[in-house]
Amino acid sequence: MQRLIYHFFMKCFWNDELDTEANAAINFDWYHPEVSSRHTVDEVHRWFAGADLEVVHEYTDPYGITMRAARRA
């Protein structure tokens, strides 16, 4: 039930180490970004390659693309 609500109706971030105002700001930014764009995995790989970086971690899910890279040896 929690996943159904979270994934399809309401995502609400909360971190106990932050105060209520900081948590609210993060949620506001998530739903009302001033600048937002979508990209493909191939585009992100090209950006990294263009910067001579090697991808060391890649994960894609319905929320976006996560990649980390390191300088090539």
C-alpha positions, -999 to +999 in steps of 0.1 A: +000+000+000+028+024+009+045+019-025+013+024-043+007+058-026+043+069-028+049+059-065+016+071-079-001+096-057+023+115-033+060+116-028+070+133+004+106+136+014+115+137+051+148+137+069+148+138+107+181+156+107+165+186+090+139+210+104+104+213+091+112+243+069+141+225+052+121+194+045+092+215+031+117+234+009+130+201-005+095+189-013+086+222-029+117+221-051+109+185-061+074+195-074+081+230-086+116+232-101+125+264-118+147+246-142+140+210-152+150+189-182+150+152-192+179+133-208+186+098-221+212+075-207+231+078-240+232+116-236+247+114-201+272+088-213+283+112-240+287+141-215+310+119-194+330+107-224+333+143-236+348+152-202+372+121-205+354+105-175+348+068-170+314+057-156+319+038-124+282+036-113+250+037-133+214+033-121+182+041-139+148+040-124+114+057-131+127+088-112+158+095-133+194+086-140+221+083-114+257+081-126+291+086-110+323+088-129+361+091-123+389+105-143+405+080-165+438+066-153 
